[in-house]
């Protein structure tokens, strides 16, 4: 068996620095996915997280039996709303839509995916991202700078869905120490 692969270290899109916005090209990646709606502090969100991890570990152990071991990737989320101000100025979590995800390597046994979880490929392409350290509720100011200042100043416009990568386990990390990559797909402004 080869060593355990940690894709967070292998894929550049899993690195970001606090206080710095970076433009990068994110490769197509495969994910376990589950969709939901509403406040992420509610039961639907908790149930979705609880459905993803058992599948991710089942795939990891199946790959290990085939001689390919990997670190289970962090939880990620795509977020959107009919009115995107609900993420910044209005901050109304009850209006949020989300897709929770865990990245999985190529070559996994798709027959092991189940439990209301689907396998899909996310094609984000050109993105802007940064590291946020702190409470999820304190992201609004960073997102406002990203959306309203940095992206337009680079001759870009937002497209696609807001993407977050949770590098800290929210159950075990104090809110002020949580590390989250904030990512926004972009296209050239017209």
C-alpha positions as CSV (number, residue, x, y, z in Angstrom):
1,X,0.0,0.0,0.0
2,X,1.2,3.5,-0.8
3,X,1.1,6.3,1.8
4,X,-2.0,8.2,2.8
5,X,-2.7,11.1,0.4
6,X,-3.9,14.4,1.9
7,X,-5.5,16.3,-1.0
8,X,-5.6,19.5,1.1
9,X,-1.8,19.5,0.6
10,X,-1.9,18.3,-3.0
11,X,-4.5,20.7,-4.5
12,X,-3.6,24.4,-4.5
13,X,-7.3,25.4,-4.2
14,X,-7.2,24.3,-0.5
15,X,-4.7,27.0,0.5
16,X,-5.5,30.6,1.3
17,X,-4.1,33.3,3.5
18,X,-6.0,35.5,5.9
19,X,-6.3,39.1,4.7
20,X,-5.3,38.3,1.1
21,X,-7.6,37.8,-1.8
22,X,-6.2,35.5,-4.5
23,X,-7.3,34.7,-8.0
24,X,-6.8,31.1,-9.0
25,X,-8.1,28.4,-11.4
26,X,-9.8,25.6,-9.4
27,X,-9.7,22.2,-11.2
28,X,-12.9,20.2,-11.6
29,X,-13.3,18.2,-8.4
30,X,-15.7,15.3,-7.4
31,X,-17.8,15.6,-4.3
32,X,-20.2,13.8,-2.2
33,X,-23.2,16.2,-2.1
34,X,-26.4,16.8,-0.3
35,X,-28.8,19.7,-0.7
36,X,-30.8,21.7,1.9
37,X,-32.4,25.0,2.7
38,X,-32.6,27.2,5.8
39,X,-30.6,28.2,8.8
40,X,-27.3,26.2,9.1
41,X,-28.0,26.1,12.9
42,X,-31.1,24.0,12.2
43,X,-31.8,20.3,12.2
44,X,-31.8,19.8,8.4
45,X,-28.2,21.1,8.2
46,X,-27.1,18.8,11.1
47,X,-28.8,15.8,9.5
48,X,-27.1,16.5,6.2
49,X,-23.6,16.7,7.8
50,X,-24.5,13.4,9.6
51,X,-25.3,11.8,6.3
52,X,-22.2,12.8,4.5
53,X,-19.5,11.7,6.8
54,X,-20.4,8.0,7.1
55,X,-20.4,7.8,3.2
56,X,-17.0,9.6,3.1
57,X,-15.5,7.1,5.6
58,X,-17.0,4.1,3.8
59,X,-15.4,5.3,0.6
60,X,-12.1,5.9,2.4
61,X,-12.0,2.4,3.8
62,X,-13.0,0.8,0.5
63,X,-10.1,2.6,-1.2
64,X,-7.7,1.6,1.5
65,X,-8.6,-2.1,0.9
66,X,-7.6,-1.5,-2.7
67,X,-4.2,-0.1,-1.7
68,X,-5.1,3.6,-2.0
69,X,-5.6,5.5,1.3
70,X,-6.5,9.2,1.7
71,X,-7.4,11.7,4.4
72,X,-11.1,12.4,4.5
73,X,-11.5,16.0,3.2
74,X,-13.1,18.8,5.1
75,X,-16.7,19.7,4.9
76,X,-17.5,22.3,2.3
77,X,-20.6,24.3,1.4
78,X,-22.1,26.0,-1.6
79,X,-24.4,28.8,-0.5
80,X,-27.0,31.0,-2.3
81,X,-30.2,32.9,-1.9
82,X,-32.8,34.6,-4.1
83,X,-31.4,37.9,-2.7
84,X,-27.7,37.6,-2.1
85,X,-27.9,40.5,0.4
86,X,-29.1,37.9,2.9
87,X,-25.4,36.9,3.2
88,X,-24.0,40.4,3.8
89,X,-26.3,43.3,4.7
90,X,-29.5,41.5,5.6
91,X,-27.8,38.4,7.1
92,X,-31.1,36.3,7.0
93,X,-30.0,32.7,7.4
94,X,-33.6,31.4,7.1
95,X,-33.4,32.3,3.3
96,X,-30.2,30.4,2.5
97,X,-30.0,27.5,0.2
98,X,-27.0,25.2,0.6
99,X,-25.3,22.1,-0.8
100,X,-22.9,20.4,1.6
101,X,-20.0,18.5,0.1
102,X,-16.9,16.4,0.9
103,X,-14.3,16.1,-1.9
104,X,-13.5,12.5,-2.9
105,X,-10.7,11.3,-5.1
106,X,-11.2,9.8,-8.6
107,X,-11.6,6.1,-8.9
108,X,-14.0,5.6,-6.0
109,X,-16.6,2.9,-6.0
110,X,-19.8,4.8,-6.9
111,X,-21.9,1.9,-5.8
112,X,-20.9,2.7,-2.2
113,X,-22.6,6.2,-2.4
114,X,-26.1,6.2,-1.0
115,X,-28.0,7.4,2.1
116,X,-29.5,10.3,0.1
117,X,-26.1,11.5,-0.9
118,X,-25.1,12.0,-4.5
119,X,-21.8,12.1,-6.3
120,X,-21.1,15.1,-8.5
121,X,-18.4,17.1,-10.2
122,X,-18.0,20.8,-9.5
123,X,-16.5,22.9,-12.2
124,X,-15.7,26.3,-10.7
125,X,-12.8,27.5,-12.9
126,X,-11.5,31.0,-12.2
127,X,-12.2,32.0,-8.6
128,X,-11.3,34.5,-5.9
129,X,-10.7,33.2,-2.4
130,X,-9.3,34.2,1.0
131,X,-9.0,32.7,4.5
132,X,-11.4,33.9,7.1
133,X,-10.5,33.3,10.8
134,X,-13.3,33.7,13.2
135,X,-17.0,33.1,13.6
136,X,-19.1,32.3,10.6
137,X,-21.3,35.3,11.6
138,X,-18.3,37.6,11.1
139,X,-17.8,36.7,7.4
140,X,-20.1,39.4,6.1
141,X,-17.4,42.2,6.2
142,X,-14.9,40.0,4.3
143,X,-17.5,38.9,1.8
144,X,-18.5,42.5,1.2
145,X,-14.9,43.5,0.5
146,X,-14.5,40.5,-1.8
147,X,-17.8,41.1,-3.7
148,X,-17.9,44.9,-3.8
149,X,-14.3,46.0,-3.9
150,X,-11.7,43.3,-4.9
151,X,-13.6,41.5,-7.6
152,X,-14.7,44.7,-9.5
153,X,-11.3,46.2,-9.1
154,X,-9.8,43.2,-10.9
155,X,-12.2,43.6,-13.9
156,X,-14.2,40.6,-12.8
157,X,-17.8,39.8,-11.9
158,X,-19.3,37.2,-9.7
159,X,-20.7,34.0,-11.2
160,X,-21.6,30.6,-9.7
161,X,-22.2,30.0,-6.1
162,X,-20.5,31.2,-2.9
163,X,-18.2,28.3,-1.7
164,X,-16.9,27.8,1.8
165,X,-14.3,25.2,2.9
166,X,-14.4,24.5,6.7
167,X,-10.8,23.7,7.7
168,X,-11.7,23.7,11.4
169,X,-14.2,21.3,13.0
170,X,-16.9,23.7,14.3
171,X,-17.8,21.2,17.1
172,X,-14.3,21.4,18.5
173,X,-13.0,24.8,17.6
174,X,-13.9,28.0,19.4
175,X,-15.7,30.4,17.0
176,X,-13.0,33.0,17.1
177,X,-10.4,30.4,15.9
178,X,-12.3,28.7,13.1
179,X,-10.5,28.7,9.7
180,X,-12.7,28.9,6.6
181,X,-11.7,29.4,3.0
182,X,-14.2,31.8,1.3
183,X,-14.4,31.3,-2.5
184,X,-16.3,33.0,-5.2
185,X,-16.3,31.9,-8.9
186,X,-15.7,34.9,-11.3
187,X,-15.7,35.8,-14.9
188,X,-14.4,38.8,-16.8
189,X,-16.6,41.9,-16.4
190,X,-18.4,42.8,-19.7
